[in-house]
Amino acid sequence: MEDPIDELATTIMKKCETLPPLSSKCCIYRIPRNLRKINENSYTPSLISIGPFHRGNPSLHAMEEQKLRYLHRFIQRNGNRDLEDYLTASMKWEKEARDSYLATITLSSIEFTEMLVLDGCFIIEFFLTWQGNTIDHNDRIFHRPALSQAVLRDLKLLENQIPLFILEILYNIAFEDNKKVPSFLKLTCECMIGIGKVPKHFQKTKMLHLVDFLRTYYLPPEREEICYENQDWDFPDGISELYESGVTLKVDKDDKFLNIKFENGILYIPELMLENHTESQLRNLVAFEQCHYPRESYVVDYVLFLDSLIYDKKDVDVLVNHGVILNSPGSSEDVYRLFSNISKGTTYSRGSFYYADVCRRLNEYCKTPWNRWKAILRQDYFNNPWSMISTIAAIVLLILTVIQTYCDIIQLQY
C-alpha cells in the first residue's frame, strides 16, 4: 500500500499544479468581509448587475430585458457594423478581461463574451442617453429619474465593473468614422462627474474601470510619493477645538474634495455635498484603494482625516455652518455616524499618510499661546459689531483713565 503521507502529498501537489496563473492585471475585487459587514448595502447593486459577481441575482433580473433593448439600440447607431463585430472584438480580449478579476470566473467563453457585450453596450448606451437631448418616450429608465440615478449609483460599485478598455473597444467600433460624437473619455466625464471637458492628467493615465475613473479624477493635481523618515505626527483635535485654538476654517469651492490645505492659520477644505449615494461612492473608493492602492490611499486618508475632525455633533455643526459639508438629506447625527463608521475596518500607513504634514502643522499652530489668545479675542470680543464697539469703548475708557490717573499724579508732585 502507498504511504498515506505520500498519497496526501501527491494530491496536494496536483491541486497546486492545476491552480490558474496569477495576473498582475487584477483590478476588480470582491469587497473584503471586514468592510462589507459594516454596511453591506453600500456595496451591493440595487437595480442592475454589471460583470460576473452579481450576475444571475434574481433581485436584479428585471434589468436584463432592458440590457437587450439598449444593446439593440446601440447597434443601430452604426449601420455598417453588426452584433458579430462587437462579439468578435470582445472575445479577442477575453483573457485580458478575465485577468482583471480577482476571483476565478467560471463562465464559459461564450457566456463571458455575452456578458461583456451586453453589459458594455448597456453602459455606453446609458451614457449616450444621459448626455443626449432627446429620450425615447418608451425608455423605462430615463422617464423615471429615480431609476436613472439608481443605475448611475450601481455603476460606481467596485463589484459591479467590467474593464474600461472593453468599453472603449465597443465605443470605438460603433463610432469609428463619426467625428461628431465626443470621445469616450469626454462622454464618461459628462455622465460620471458632470464636467464637459477631459482633465489633462486623464490623457496620460491608464484607468482600469469606472471606480478607478472616479478616483483618478479626485486625486490631488500635484502629488508626490510621500515617505516620511520621521513619523512623528498625530491626528488633530476636533474642528471645534481647532477653531477655538485660533484656526480659521474656509470652504474651498474646488470639487476635488481631497485637496485640503493649511496655510497661514487657515484650514481650506473643499465642500462635500452629502447626497443619497455619497456614502456608497466613498465606501467603494475606499474599498478599491484598500485592495489595489495600499500605498497611495488618498481617499482612505481623506476619510480618516475628516473623521479626526469630527469628534461629536458639535464638530459637524461647525463644518456645516462654514459650508464645508452640504448635508441635504440628513441631520448632524447622520453625518457624525457616517464618518465615524466609514473609516472602520480600514488600514493606513503612517509613513505615507497624505495629510501628515497638515496634521503636524495644525498641532504646532494650536500649541502656540498667541494663536489661542487671538482666537479668544476674535470669538469673545470681536464676533459681532456691537461687542466690537463695546470692547473698543472699554479699551478707550481704560486708556483715558490711565492718562487721567497719570496726570493727577504729576499734579500732586508739583
Buried (B, 14 or more C-beta within 10 A) or exposed (E): EEEEEEEEEEEEEEEEEEEEEEBEBBBBBBBBEEBBEBBEEBBBBEBBBBBBBBBEEEEBEEBBEBBEBBBEBBBEBBEEBEEEBBBEBBBEBBEEBBBBBBEEBEEEEEEBBBBBBBBBBBBBBBBBBBBEEEEEEEBEBBEEEEBBBBBBBBBBBBBBBBBBBBBBBBBEBBBEEEEEBBEBBBBBBBBBBEEEEBBEEBEEEEBBBBBBBBBBBBBBEEEEEBEBEEEEBEBBBBBBBBBBBBBBBEBBEBBBBBBBBBEEBEBBBBBBEBBEBBBBBBBBBBBBBBBBBEEBBBBBBBBBBBBBBBBEBBBBBBBBEBBBBBBEEEEBEBBBBBBEBBBEBBEBBEEBBBBBEBBBBBBEBBEEEEBBEBBEEEEEBBEEEEEEEEBEEEEEEEEEEEEEEEEEEEEEEE
